Amino acid sequence: DMETIVETMMHQLLSKEILHEPMKEIGERYPKWLEEHKSGLSTEEYQRYSDQYELIKKLIEVYENEPNNFNKIVELMQKMQECGQPPNDIVQELAPDLDLASLGGQL
């Protein structure tokens, strides 16, 4: 049935094989980006990006320690989506075709 097909697709899209490396690369760039842009961001924006960074670190940890914990991966991706898009320059540099907003909207 359709629900099973969608669930299977989401498992594949959110799998360690697909997202682990891009998330690691994005996560590695956050500390420097936050430091360089802190003065130009509002307190709320800085907090939002800091929260995203924490969620990315948790997601990487799940991929490394519990790669089959799909519920936890979905939960973290949903929380990331609630924080909005990651900084454009980080995402565009690493994964120009990755759109977390539309991906998260499918969860």
PDB file as gemmi writes it, atoms N, CA and C in Angstrom:
CRYST1    1.000    1.000    1.000  90.00  90.00  90.00 P 1                      
ATOM      1  N   ASP A   1       0.831  -1.193   0.000  1.00  0.00           N  
ATOM      2  CA  ASP A   1       0.000   0.000   0.000  1.00  0.00           C  
ATOM      3  C   ASP A   1       0.875   1.255   0.000  1.00  0.00           C  
ATOM      4  N   MET A   2       0.256   2.382  -0.225  1.00  0.00           N  
ATOM      5  CA  MET A   2       0.985   3.641  -0.403  1.00  0.00           C  
ATOM      6  C   MET A   2       1.780   4.035   0.846  1.00  0.00           C  
ATOM      7  N   GLU A   3       1.204   3.836   2.010  1.00  0.00           N  
ATOM      8  CA  GLU A   3       1.890   4.206   3.251  1.00  0.00           C  
ATOM      9  C   GLU A   3       3.197   3.428   3.414  1.00  0.00           C  
ATOM     10  N   THR A   4       3.168   2.159   3.083  1.00  0.00           N  
ATOM     11  CA  THR A   4       4.373   1.330   3.169  1.00  0.00           C  
ATOM     12  C   THR A   4       5.434   1.810   2.188  1.00  0.00           C  
ATOM     13  N   ILE A   5       5.006   2.181   0.997  1.00  0.00           N  
ATOM     14  CA  ILE A   5       5.944   2.683  -0.015  1.00  0.00           C  
ATOM     15  C   ILE A   5       6.604   3.965   0.473  1.00  0.00           C  
ATOM     16  N   VAL A   6       5.803   4.885   0.997  1.00  0.00           N  
ATOM     17  CA  VAL A   6       6.342   6.157   1.498  1.00  0.00           C  
ATOM     18  C   VAL A   6       7.300   5.905   2.657  1.00  0.00           C  
ATOM     19  N   GLU A   7       6.922   5.029   3.569  1.00  0.00           N  
ATOM     20  CA  GLU A   7       7.783   4.727   4.711  1.00  0.00           C  
ATOM     21  C   GLU A   7       9.112   4.124   4.256  1.00  0.00           C  
ATOM     22  N   THR A   8       9.058   3.229   3.289  1.00  0.00           N  
ATOM     23  CA  THR A   8      10.284   2.627   2.750  1.00  0.00           C  
ATOM     24  C   THR A   8      11.172   3.697   2.125  1.00  0.00           C  
ATOM     25  N   MET A   9      10.557   4.609   1.373  1.00  0.00           N  
ATOM     26  CA  MET A   9      11.331   5.696   0.757  1.00  0.00           C  
ATOM     27  C   MET A   9      11.973   6.582   1.817  1.00  0.00           C  
ATOM     28  N   MET A  10      11.234   6.890   2.872  1.00  0.00           N  
ATOM     29  CA  MET A  10      11.780   7.742   3.933  1.00  0.00           C  
ATOM     30  C   MET A  10      12.939   7.045   4.635  1.00  0.00           C  
ATOM     31  N   HIS A  11      12.817   5.747   4.868  1.00  0.00           N  
ATOM     32  CA  HIS A  11      13.919   4.983   5.466  1.00  0.00           C  
ATOM     33  C   HIS A  11      15.162   5.111   4.600  1.00  0.00           C  
ATOM     34  N   GLN A  12      14.974   5.016   3.284  1.00  0.00           N  
ATOM     35  CA  GLN A  12      16.114   5.110   2.375  1.00  0.00           C  
ATOM     36  C   GLN A  12      16.697   6.516   2.363  1.00  0.00           C  
ATOM     37  N   LEU A  13      15.836   7.539   2.286  1.00  0.00           N  
ATOM     38  CA  LEU A  13      16.305   8.931   2.244  1.00  0.00           C  
ATOM     39  C   LEU A  13      17.044   9.337   3.510  1.00  0.00           C  
ATOM     40  N   LEU A  14      16.591   8.828   4.643  1.00  0.00           N  
ATOM     41  CA  LEU A  14      17.184   9.208   5.923  1.00  0.00           C  
ATOM     42  C   LEU A  14      18.236   8.210   6.399  1.00  0.00           C  
ATOM     43  N   SER A  15      18.604   7.284   5.545  1.00  0.00           N  
ATOM     44  CA  SER A  15      19.556   6.251   5.948  1.00  0.00           C  
ATOM     45  C   SER A  15      20.949   6.823   6.174  1.00  0.00           C  
ATOM     46  N   LYS A  16      21.717   6.098   6.940  1.00  0.00           N  
ATOM     47  CA  LYS A  16      23.101   6.485   7.220  1.00  0.00           C  
ATOM     48  C   LYS A  16      23.885   6.629   5.920  1.00  0.00           C  
ATOM     49  N   GLU A  17      23.643   5.731   4.978  1.00  0.00           N  
ATOM     50  CA  GLU A  17      24.377   5.751   3.709  1.00  0.00           C  
ATOM     51  C   GLU A  17      24.156   7.054   2.946  1.00  0.00           C  
ATOM     52  N   ILE A  18      22.992   7.640   3.075  1.00  0.00           N  
ATOM     53  CA  ILE A  18      22.666   8.866   2.339  1.00  0.00           C  
ATOM     54  C   ILE A  18      23.073  10.122   3.108  1.00  0.00           C  
ATOM     55  N   LEU A  19      22.735  10.202   4.380  1.00  0.00           N  
ATOM     56  CA  LEU A  19      22.856  11.473   5.105  1.00  0.00           C  
ATOM     57  C   LEU A  19      24.022  11.594   6.079  1.00  0.00           C  
ATOM     58  N   HIS A  20      24.638  10.503   6.475  1.00  0.00           N  
ATOM     59  CA  HIS A  20      25.674  10.591   7.504  1.00  0.00           C  
ATOM     60  C   HIS A  20      26.818  11.519   7.097  1.00  0.00           C  
ATOM     61  N   GLU A  21      27.413  11.297   5.941  1.00  0.00           N  
ATOM     62  CA  GLU A  21      28.549  12.126   5.516  1.00  0.00           C  
ATOM     63  C   GLU A  21      28.175  13.594   5.335  1.00  0.00           C  
ATOM     64  N   PRO A  22      27.071  13.910   4.615  1.00  0.00           N  
ATOM     65  CA  PRO A  22      26.712  15.336   4.496  1.00  0.00           C  
ATOM     66  C   PRO A  22      26.473  16.001   5.858  1.00  0.00           C  
ATOM     67  N   MET A  23      25.837  15.276   6.782  1.00  0.00           N  
ATOM     68  CA  MET A  23      25.594  15.851   8.112  1.00  0.00           C  
ATOM     69  C   MET A  23      26.910  16.072   8.851  1.00  0.00           C  
ATOM     70  N   LYS A  24      27.838  15.135   8.730  1.00  0.00           N  
ATOM     71  CA  LYS A  24      29.147  15.309   9.369  1.00  0.00           C  
ATOM     72  C   LYS A  24      29.851  16.537   8.806  1.00  0.00           C  
ATOM     73  N   GLU A  25      29.809  16.695   7.493  1.00  0.00           N  
ATOM     74  CA  GLU A  25      30.481  17.831   6.865  1.00  0.00           C  
ATOM     75  C   GLU A  25      29.827  19.150   7.263  1.00  0.00           C  
ATOM     76  N   ILE A  26      28.502  19.169   7.286  1.00  0.00           N  
ATOM     77  CA  ILE A  26      27.797  20.382   7.711  1.00  0.00           C  
ATOM     78  C   ILE A  26      28.142  20.682   9.170  1.00  0.00           C  
ATOM     79  N   GLY A  27      28.100  19.649  10.016  1.00  0.00           N  
ATOM     80  CA  GLY A  27      28.413  19.824  11.436  1.00  0.00           C  
ATOM     81  C   GLY A  27      29.818  20.339  11.672  1.00  0.00           C  
ATOM     82  N   GLU A  28      30.766  19.897  10.864  1.00  0.00           N  
ATOM     83  CA  GLU A  28      32.153  20.345  11.023  1.00  0.00           C  
ATOM     84  C   GLU A  28      32.314  21.831  10.720  1.00  0.00           C  
ATOM     85  N   ARG A  29      31.424  22.381   9.914  1.00  0.00           N  
ATOM     86  CA  ARG A  29      31.538  23.789   9.525  1.00  0.00           C  
ATOM     87  C   ARG A  29      30.802  24.746  10.473  1.00  0.00           C  
ATOM     88  N   TYR A  30      29.899  24.206  11.261  1.00  0.00           N  
ATOM     89  CA  TYR A  30      29.092  25.067  12.138  1.00  0.00           C  
ATOM     90  C   TYR A  30      29.911  25.911  13.120  1.00  0.00           C  
ATOM     91  N   PRO A  31      30.846  25.335  13.886  1.00  0.00           N  
ATOM     92  CA  PRO A  31      31.538  26.158  14.897  1.00  0.00           C  
ATOM     93  C   PRO A  31      32.203  27.401  14.296  1.00  0.00           C  
ATOM     94  N   LYS A  32      32.912  27.226  13.204  1.00  0.00           N  
ATOM     95  CA  LYS A  32      33.581  28.364  12.563  1.00  0.00           C  
ATOM     96  C   LYS A  32      32.545  29.357  12.034  1.00  0.00           C  
ATOM     97  N   TRP A  33      31.485  28.840  11.410  1.00  0.00           N  
ATOM     98  CA  TRP A  33      30.451  29.713  10.857  1.00  0.00           C  
ATOM     99  C   TRP A  33      29.794  30.529  11.970  1.00  0.00           C  
ATOM    100  N   LEU A  34      29.460  29.860  13.079  1.00  0.00           N  
ATOM    101  CA  LEU A  34      28.827  30.563  14.202  1.00  0.00           C  
ATOM    102  C   LEU A  34      29.742  31.660  14.734  1.00  0.00           C  
ATOM    103  N   GLU A  35      31.016  31.350  14.859  1.00  0.00           N  
ATOM    104  CA  GLU A  35      31.980  32.325  15.363  1.00  0.00           C  
ATOM    105  C   GLU A  35      32.090  33.524  14.418  1.00  0.00           C  
ATOM    106  N   GLU A  36      32.179  33.245  13.124  1.00  0.00           N  
ATOM    107  CA  GLU A  36      32.355  34.312  12.135  1.00  0.00           C  
ATOM    108  C   GLU A  36      31.112  35.179  11.971  1.00  0.00           C  
ATOM    109  N   HIS A  37      29.934  34.624  12.203  1.00  0.00           N  
ATOM    110  CA  HIS A  37      28.693  35.350  11.935  1.00  0.00           C  
ATOM    111  C   HIS A  37      27.966  35.837  13.185  1.00  0.00           C  
ATOM    112  N   LYS A  38      28.494  35.513  14.358  1.00  0.00           N  
ATOM    113  CA  LYS A  38      27.787  35.848  15.601  1.00  0.00           C  
ATOM    114  C   LYS A  38      27.437  37.330  15.681  1.00  0.00           C  
ATOM    115  N   SER A  39      28.373  38.193  15.326  1.00  0.00           N  
ATOM    116  CA  SER A  39      28.136  39.635  15.467  1.00  0.00           C  
ATOM    117  C   SER A  39      27.044  40.135  14.524  1.00  0.00           C  
ATOM    118  N   GLY A  40      26.805  39.437  13.425  1.00  0.00           N  
ATOM    119  CA  GLY A  40      25.802  39.877  12.464  1.00  0.00           C  
ATOM    120  C   GLY A  40      24.438  39.240  12.652  1.00  0.00           C  
ATOM    121  N   LEU A  41      24.316  38.361  13.631  1.00  0.00           N  
ATOM    122  CA  LEU A  41      23.056  37.659  13.865  1.00  0.00           C  
ATOM    123  C   LEU A  41      22.348  38.222  15.091  1.00  0.00           C  
ATOM    124  N   SER A  42      21.024  38.191  15.052  1.00  0.00           N  
ATOM    125  CA  SER A  42      20.280  38.542  16.257  1.00  0.00           C  
ATOM    126  C   SER A  42      20.489  37.418  17.272  1.00  0.00           C  
ATOM    127  N   THR A  43      20.160  37.693  18.528  1.00  0.00           N  
ATOM    128  CA  THR A  43      20.284  36.675  19.572  1.00  0.00           C  
ATOM    129  C   THR A  43      19.457  35.447  19.212  1.00  0.00           C  
ATOM    130  N   GLU A  44      18.242  35.676  18.665  1.00  0.00           N  
ATOM    131  CA  GLU A  44      17.356  34.568  18.303  1.00  0.00           C  
ATOM    132  C   GLU A  44      17.948  33.733  17.171  1.00  0.00           C  
ATOM    133  N   GLU A  45      18.497  34.414  16.155  1.00  0.00           N  
ATOM    134  CA  GLU A  45      19.098  33.685  15.031  1.00  0.00           C  
ATOM    135  C   GLU A  45      20.289  32.858  15.499  1.00  0.00           C  
ATOM    136  N   TYR A  46      21.124  33.469  16.316  1.00  0.00           N  
ATOM    137  CA  TYR A  46      22.304  32.757  16.806  1.00  0.00           C  
ATOM    138  C   TYR A  46      21.879  31.524  17.608  1.00  0.00           C  
ATOM    139  N   GLN A  47      20.863  31.677  18.442  1.00  0.00           N  
ATOM    140  CA  GLN A  47      20.374  30.548  19.240  1.00  0.00           C  
ATOM    141  C   GLN A  47      19.804  29.458  18.343  1.00  0.00           C  
ATOM    142  N   ARG A  48      19.064  29.862  17.320  1.00  0.00           N  
ATOM    143  CA  ARG A  48      18.467  28.893  16.394  1.00  0.00           C  
ATOM    144  C   ARG A  48      19.555  28.084  15.685  1.00  0.00           C  
ATOM    145  N   TYR A  49      20.585  28.768  15.192  1.00  0.00           N  
ATOM    146  CA  TYR A  49      21.678  28.059  14.515  1.00  0.00           C  
ATOM    147  C   TYR A  49      22.468  27.193  15.502  1.00  0.00           C  
ATOM    148  N   SER A  50      22.628  27.664  16.722  1.00  0.00           N  
ATOM    149  CA  SER A  50      23.306  26.860  17.750  1.00  0.00           C  
ATOM    150  C   SER A  50      22.497  25.606  18.059  1.00  0.00           C  
ATOM    151  N   ASP A  51      21.172  25.761  18.146  1.00  0.00           N  
ATOM    152  CA  ASP A  51      20.296  24.606  18.378  1.00  0.00           C  
ATOM    153  C   ASP A  51      20.404  23.607  17.222  1.00  0.00           C  
ATOM    154  N   GLN A  52      20.438  24.130  15.994  1.00  0.00           N  
ATOM    155  CA  GLN A  52      20.604  23.249  14.829  1.00  0.00           C  
ATOM    156  C   GLN A  52      21.896  22.459  14.939  1.00  0.00           C  
ATOM    157  N   TYR A  53      22.953  23.147  15.307  1.00  0.00           N  
ATOM    158  CA  TYR A  53      24.259  22.494  15.429  1.00  0.00           C  
ATOM    159  C   TYR A  53      24.192  21.360  16.453  1.00  0.00           C  
ATOM    160  N   GLU A  54      23.541  21.603  17.591  1.00  0.00           N  
ATOM    161  CA  GLU A  54      23.392  20.559  18.615  1.00  0.00           C  
ATOM    162  C   GLU A  54      22.603  19.367  18.069  1.00  0.00           C  
ATOM    163  N   LEU A  55      21.547  19.647  17.309  1.00  0.00           N  
ATOM    164  CA  LEU A  55      20.745  18.566  16.727  1.00  0.00           C  
ATOM    165  C   LEU A  55      21.547  17.778  15.697  1.00  0.00           C  
ATOM    166  N   ILE A  56      22.362  18.465  14.912  1.00  0.00           N  
ATOM    167  CA  ILE A  56      23.206  17.782  13.927  1.00  0.00           C  
ATOM    168  C   ILE A  56      24.192  16.868  14.643  1.00  0.00           C  
ATOM    169  N   LYS A  57      24.780  17.345  15.742  1.00  0.00           N  
ATOM    170  CA  LYS A  57      25.713  16.497  16.500  1.00  0.00           C  
ATOM    171  C   LYS A  57      24.996  15.253  17.032  1.00  0.00           C  
ATOM    172  N   LYS A  58      23.763  15.426  17.523  1.00  0.00           N  
ATOM    173  CA  LYS A  58      22.996  14.278  18.019  1.00  0.00           C  
ATOM    174  C   LYS A  58      22.666  13.313  16.880  1.00  0.00           C  
ATOM    175  N   LEU A  59      22.308  13.867  15.728  1.00  0.00           N  
ATOM    176  CA  LEU A  59      21.982  13.033  14.572  1.00  0.00           C  
ATOM    177  C   LEU A  59      23.196  12.217  14.134  1.00  0.00           C  
ATOM    178  N   ILE A  60      24.355  12.846  14.096  1.00  0.00           N  
ATOM    179  CA  ILE A  60      25.594  12.146  13.733  1.00  0.00           C  
ATOM    180  C   ILE A  60      25.853  11.013  14.724  1.00  0.00           C  
ATOM    181  N   GLU A  61      25.623  11.295  16.005  1.00  0.00           N  
ATOM    182  CA  GLU A  61      25.823  10.279  17.045  1.00  0.00           C  
ATOM    183  C   GLU A  61      24.885   9.087  16.836  1.00  0.00           C  
ATOM    184  N   VAL A  62      23.632   9.370  16.489  1.00  0.00           N  
ATOM    185  CA  VAL A  62      22.680   8.284  16.233  1.00  0.00           C  
ATOM    186  C   VAL A  62      23.130   7.472  15.019  1.00  0.00           C  
ATOM    187  N   TYR A  63      23.541   8.158  13.954  1.00  0.00           N  
ATOM    188  CA  TYR A  63      24.014   7.433  12.763  1.00  0.00           C  
ATOM    189  C   TYR A  63      25.211   6.544  13.100  1.00  0.00           C  
ATOM    190  N   GLU A  64      26.064   6.997  13.992  1.00  0.00           N  
ATOM    191  CA  GLU A  64      27.264   6.227  14.317  1.00  0.00           C  
ATOM    192  C   GLU A  64      26.995   5.102  15.312  1.00  0.00           C  
ATOM    193  N   ASN A  65      26.034   5.303  16.218  1.00  0.00           N  
ATOM    194  CA  ASN A  65      25.801   4.322  17.277  1.00  0.00           C  
ATOM    195  C   ASN A  65      24.514   3.514  17.141  1.00  0.00           C  
ATOM    196  N   GLU A  66      23.502   4.094  16.501  1.00  0.00           N  
ATOM    197  CA  GLU A  66      22.209   3.409  16.339  1.00  0.00           C  
ATOM    198  C   GLU A  66      21.649   3.676  14.942  1.00  0.00           C  
ATOM    199  N   PRO A  67      22.367   3.298  13.891  1.00  0.00           N  
ATOM    200  CA  PRO A  67      21.944   3.671  12.537  1.00  0.00           C  
ATOM    201  C   PRO A  67      20.571   3.146  12.129  1.00  0.00           C  
ATOM    202  N   ASN A  68      20.053   2.168  12.845  1.00  0.00           N  
ATOM    203  CA  ASN A  68      18.733   1.633  12.504  1.00  0.00           C  
ATOM    204  C   ASN A  68      17.615   2.195  13.375  1.00  0.00           C  
ATOM    205  N   ASN A  69      17.931   3.172  14.226  1.00  0.00           N  
ATOM    206  CA  ASN A  69      16.915   3.789  15.080  1.00  0.00           C  
ATOM    207  C   ASN A  69      16.184   4.869  14.276  1.00  0.00           C  
ATOM    208  N   PHE A  70      15.339   4.415  13.363  1.00  0.00           N  
ATOM    209  CA  PHE A  70      14.651   5.316  12.443  1.00  0.00           C  
ATOM    210  C   PHE A  70      13.801   6.346  13.182  1.00  0.00           C  
ATOM    211  N   ASN A  71      13.128   5.944  14.256  1.00  0.00           N  
ATOM    212  CA  ASN A  71      12.274   6.883  14.990  1.00  0.00           C  
ATOM    213  C   ASN A  71      13.086   8.044  15.552  1.00  0.00           C  
ATOM    214  N   LYS A  72      14.257   7.759  16.087  1.00  0.00           N  
ATOM    215  CA  LYS A  72      15.117   8.812  16.641  1.00  0.00           C  
ATOM    216  C   LYS A  72      15.617   9.728  15.517  1.00  0.00           C  
ATOM    217  N   ILE A  73      15.980   9.143  14.379  1.00  0.00           N  
ATOM    218  CA  ILE A  73      16.449   9.934  13.240  1.00  0.00           C  
ATOM    219  C   ILE A  73      15.341  10.873  12.765  1.00  0.00           C  
ATOM    220  N   VAL A  74      14.125  10.354  12.633  1.00  0.00           N  
ATOM    221  CA  VAL A  74      12.988  11.182  12.204  1.00  0.00           C  
ATOM    222  C   VAL A  74      12.736  12.294  13.216  1.00  0.00           C  
ATOM    223  N   GLU A  75      12.766  11.951  14.494  1.00  0.00           N  
ATOM    224  CA  GLU A  75      12.537  12.948  15.547  1.00  0.00           C  
ATOM    225  C   GLU A  75      13.559  14.085  15.452  1.00  0.00           C  
ATOM    226  N   LEU A  76      14.837  13.742  15.291  1.00  0.00           N  
ATOM    227  CA  LEU A  76      15.883  14.763  15.197  1.00  0.00           C  
ATOM    228  C   LEU A  76      15.748  15.591  13.921  1.00  0.00           C  
ATOM    229  N   MET A  77      15.393  14.952  12.819  1.00  0.00           N  
ATOM    230  CA  MET A  77      15.200  15.688  11.564  1.00  0.00           C  
ATOM    231  C   MET A  77      14.022  16.649  11.678  1.00  0.00           C  
ATOM    232  N   GLN A  78      12.961  16.231  12.355  1.00  0.00           N  
ATOM    233  CA  GLN A  78      11.809  17.113  12.543  1.00  0.00           C  
ATOM    234  C   GLN A  78      12.191  18.315  13.402  1.00  0.00           C  
ATOM    235  N   LYS A  79      12.959  18.073  14.461  1.00  0.00           N  
ATOM    236  CA  LYS A  79      13.404  19.177  15.317  1.00  0.00           C  
ATOM    237  C   LYS A  79      14.305  20.128  14.534  1.00  0.00           C  
ATOM    238  N   MET A  80      15.164  19.557  13.684  1.00  0.00           N  
ATOM    239  CA  MET A  80      16.018  20.404  12.853  1.00  0.00           C  
ATOM    240  C   MET A  80      15.177  21.262  11.925  1.00  0.00           C  
ATOM    241  N   GLN A  81      14.144  20.667  11.344  1.00  0.00           N  
ATOM    242  CA  GLN A  81      13.287  21.417  10.433  1.00  0.00           C  
ATOM    243  C   GLN A  81      12.587  22.555  11.172  1.00  0.00           C  
ATOM    244  N   GLU A  82      12.195  22.321  12.421  1.00  0.00           N  
ATOM    245  CA  GLU A  82      11.546  23.361  13.215  1.00  0.00           C  
ATOM    246  C   GLU A  82      12.468  24.559  13.432  1.00  0.00           C  
ATOM    247  N   CYS A  83      13.778  24.319  13.376  1.00  0.00           N  
ATOM    248  CA  CYS A  83      14.752  25.406  13.525  1.00  0.00           C  
ATOM    249  C   CYS A  83      14.960  26.163  12.214  1.00  0.00           C  
ATOM    250  N   GLY A  84      14.348  25.715  11.139  1.00  0.00           N  
ATOM    251  CA  GLY A  84      14.529  26.356   9.840  1.00  0.00           C  
ATOM    252  C   GLY A  84      15.734  25.794   9.102  1.00  0.00           C  
ATOM    253  N   GLN A  85      16.017  26.405   7.958  1.00  0.00           N  
ATOM    254  CA  GLN A  85      17.140  25.964   7.133  1.00  0.00           C  
ATOM    255  C   GLN A  85      18.463  26.251   7.829  1.00  0.00           C  
ATOM    256  N   PRO A  86      19.448  25.369   7.657  1.00  0.00           N  
ATOM    257  CA  PRO A  86      20.803  25.689   8.128  1.00  0.00           C  
ATOM    258  C   PRO A  86      21.339  26.880   7.336  1.00  0.00           C  
ATOM    259  N   PRO A  87      22.430  27.467   7.788  1.00  0.00           N  
ATOM    260  CA  PRO A  87      22.995  28.603   7.049  1.00  0.00           C  
ATOM    261  C   PRO A  87      23.230  28.233   5.589  1.00  0.00           C  
ATOM    262  N   ASN A  88      22.731  29.091   4.699  1.00  0.00           N  
ATOM    263  CA  ASN A  88      22.811  28.829   3.266  1.00  0.00           C  
ATOM    264  C   ASN A  88      24.216  28.561   2.774  1.00  0.00           C  
ATOM    265  N   ASP A  89      25.174  29.369   3.230  1.00  0.00           N  
ATOM    266  CA  ASP A  89      26.528  29.205   2.704  1.00  0.00           C  
ATOM    267  C   ASP A  89      27.126  27.855   3.089  1.00  0.00           C  
ATOM    268  N   ILE A  90      26.763  27.312   4.248  1.00  0.00           N  
ATOM    269  CA  ILE A  90      27.267  25.987   4.642  1.00  0.00           C  
ATOM    270  C   ILE A  90      26.660  24.917   3.734  1.00  0.00           C  
ATOM    271  N   VAL A  91      25.347  24.942   3.580  1.00  0.00           N  
ATOM    272  CA  VAL A  91      24.661  23.904   2.811  1.00  0.00           C  
ATOM    273  C   VAL A  91      25.040  23.978   1.333  1.00  0.00           C  
ATOM    274  N   GLN A  92      25.026  25.180   0.774  1.00  0.00           N  
ATOM    275  CA  GLN A  92      25.320  25.329  -0.657  1.00  0.00           C  
ATOM    276  C   GLN A  92      26.726  24.866  -0.998  1.00  0.00           C  
ATOM    277  N   GLU A  93      27.649  25.132  -0.094  1.00  0.00           N  
ATOM    278  CA  GLU A  93      29.037  24.737  -0.311  1.00  0.00           C  
ATOM    279  C   GLU A  93      29.178  23.217  -0.372  1.00  0.00           C  
ATOM    280  N   LEU A  94      28.439  22.530   0.481  1.00  0.00           N  
ATOM    281  CA  LEU A  94      28.598  21.079   0.609  1.00  0.00           C  
ATOM    282  C   LEU A  94      27.615  20.266  -0.210  1.00  0.00           C  
ATOM    283  N   ALA A  95      26.381  20.702  -0.210  1.00  0.00           N  
ATOM    284  CA  ALA A  95      25.331  19.907  -0.848  1.00  0.00           C  
ATOM    285  C   ALA A  95      24.346  20.836  -1.538  1.00  0.00           C  
ATOM    286  N   PRO A  96      24.710  21.356  -2.699  1.00  0.00           N  
ATOM    287  CA  PRO A  96      23.859  22.343  -3.358  1.00  0.00           C  
ATOM    288  C   PRO A  96      22.447  21.850  -3.653  1.00  0.00           C  
ATOM    289  N   ASP A  97      22.257  20.531  -3.724  1.00  0.00           N  
ATOM    290  CA  ASP A  97      20.930  20.003  -4.036  1.00  0.00           C  
ATOM    291  C   ASP A  97      20.136  19.577  -2.806  1.00  0.00           C  
ATOM    292  N   LEU A  98      20.738  19.679  -1.620  1.00  0.00           N  
ATOM    293  CA  LEU A  98      20.065  19.239  -0.401  1.00  0.00           C  
ATOM    294  C   LEU A  98      19.120  20.326   0.090  1.00  0.00           C  
ATOM    295  N   ASP A  99      17.855  19.989   0.230  1.00  0.00           N  
ATOM    296  CA  ASP A  99      16.860  20.927   0.735  1.00  0.00           C  
ATOM    297  C   ASP A  99      16.210  20.295   1.959  1.00  0.00           C  
ATOM    298  N   LEU A 100      16.741  20.630   3.134  1.00  0.00           N  
ATOM    299  CA  LEU A 100      16.231  20.022   4.364  1.00  0.00           C  
ATOM    300  C   LEU A 100      14.791  20.423   4.638  1.00  0.00           C  
ATOM    301  N   ALA A 101      14.398  21.616   4.204  1.00  0.00           N  
ATOM    302  CA  ALA A 101      13.032  22.062   4.460  1.00  0.00           C  
ATOM    303  C   ALA A 101      12.032  21.157   3.750  1.00  0.00           C  
ATOM    304  N   SER A 102      12.281  20.858   2.495  1.00  0.00           N  
ATOM    305  CA  SER A 102      11.328  20.005   1.777  1.00  0.00           C  
ATOM    306  C   SER A 102      11.430  18.564   2.258  1.00  0.00           C  
ATOM    307  N   LEU A 103      12.626  18.109   2.597  1.00  0.00           N  
ATOM    308  CA  LEU A 103      12.793  16.753   3.114  1.00  0.00           C  
ATOM    309  C   LEU A 103      12.053  16.614   4.437  1.00  0.00           C  
ATOM    310  N   GLY A 104      12.248  17.587   5.318  1.00  0.00           N  
ATOM    311  CA  GLY A 104      11.588  17.550   6.619  1.00  0.00           C  
ATOM    312  C   GLY A 104      10.085  17.613   6.497  1.00  0.00           C  
ATOM    313  N   GLY A 105       9.600  18.329   5.490  1.00  0.00           N  
ATOM    314  CA  GLY A 105       8.169  18.441   5.276  1.00  0.00           C  
ATOM    315  C   GLY A 105       7.525  17.112   4.929  1.00  0.00           C  
ATOM    316  N   GLN A 106       8.338  16.158   4.516  1.00  0.00           N  
ATOM    317  CA  GLN A 106       7.828  14.838   4.151  1.00  0.00           C  
ATOM    318  C   GLN A 106       7.737  13.912   5.358  1.00  0.00           C  
ATOM    319  N   LEU A 107       8.280  14.332   6.501  1.00  0.00           N  
ATOM    320  CA  LEU A 107       8.329  13.446   7.668  1.00  0.00           C  
ATOM    321  C   LEU A 107       7.001  13.415   8.388  1.00  0.00           C  
TER     322      LEU A 107                                                      
END                                                                             
